[in-house]
């Protein structure tokens, strides 16, 4: 499966805790990465400075769903499910 044109969900929905060029502390969930261009494509795709987290994401139906809205819903759910719990 190839990336869906005009999507960018994987560059917006998840939090990224490692540095990104232009975002030295990573990014919170729901905030677009500064490396996302106007066509919702990653400017760092295939480059060594791309965060390992980003490089590990591969478009697949279980993550991307049938459309952009589904991709956001699925990635949001994964974000919530993998969020560290606060220590009591």
Secondary structure, DSSP 8 states (H G I E B T S, - for coil): ----TT--GGGTSS-B-S-BTTBTT-B-TTS--TTB-TTS-BTTTTSTTS-HHHHH----HHHH-SSHHHHHHHHHHHHHHHS-----
